[in-house]
Amino acid sequence: MSRIGKNPVVITEGVTVDVKGGVVVVKGKLGELTQEIKDITVKVEDGKVVLERPSELKDHKAKHGLYRALIANMIEGVSKGYTKELELVGVGYRASSQGQKLELALGFSHNIVMSIAPEVKIETISDKGKNPIVKLTSSDKQLVGQVAAKIRSYRKPEPYKGKGIKFVGEVLRRKAGKSA
């Protein structure tokens, strides 16, 4: 039995969960999320979401825990939301946003202009003497992570000086330079 899958998901206040034809729809104060579910039965019983699998096949066991985690993330997302913060470490690295466009100056010969999905709210914080921070907020955990990973991929932090785009709070494994 999947340890994660057999735990019921508690539905928080102000959130509604509907199951129709293999699609779970979660609505809350921050929006609405949908997830298609295959092979697993989903039931909403007295304020809890319960998932059951038809057999002990390896595929069914894997999906049991996966879908339970996805539904739990959806419920938390529409009630609280998710935030990722990226820090730009390096001389001359800058970030600015106008609406859903993010402009990054990362030491290349040109600035990188990136259009962000409308579901993700973007905010840039630039204080004097501190590294610029890009803050992403959304109800969809998967989408926030994907956008953050895309931004980070433009200039991953390097191990010698630590320059690049890193998550706030991320610990980098540093290496010693040349020994003279």
Residue, then its C-alpha position, 0 to 999 in steps of 0.5 A: m500500500s502506498r504510504i502517501g496515497k492511503n492518507p486522505v487529503v483534508i479540504t481546507e475552508g473555502v475550497t471546493v473539490d469536484v470530481k467529474g469523469g476522471v477530472v478533478v477540479v479544485k476551486g478556491k479564493l486564489g483561482e481554479l485548478t484542474q487535473e486529469i486522473k487515470d486508473i485511480t478512483v477519487k471520492v470526496e467524503d465529509g471534507k476529505v479526498v480519498l484515493e483508491r487504486p484498482s490493483e497492486l500493479k506497480d504502475h497503479k501504486a506509483k500513480h496512487g501516491l502521485y495523484r494524492a500529492l498533486i491534489a494536496n498541492m492543488i488544494e494548498g495552492v488555491s488557498k495559500g498559493y506558492t512563491k519562489e524567489l530568485e536572487l541574481v548574484g553578479v556585478g551588473y546583473r539586473a532585473s526589471s518587469q513591466g506587466q508580464k514581461l521580465e527583462l534580465a541583464l546577465g552579462f551577455s551582449h544583449n538583455i534577455v526579455m522573457s514573457i511570463a504566463p498570465e497565471v504567474k504574478i511577477e515582482t522584481i525587488s532592487d535595493k541599493g547594495k543588495n542583489p536583485i530578487v525576482k519573486l514569482t507567485s501563483s496558485d499552480k506549484q508546477l507552473v511556478g517551479q517551471v518558470a523559476a527553472k527557466i529563468r535560472s537556466y539562463r545563468k546557473p550559479e557557478p561554483y568558483k565565485g557563486k555568480g549566477i541566478k540562484f534560489v533564495g536560501e539555496v546553498l551552493r557548493r563552492k570550490a577552491g580556485k587555482s592554488a598558486 
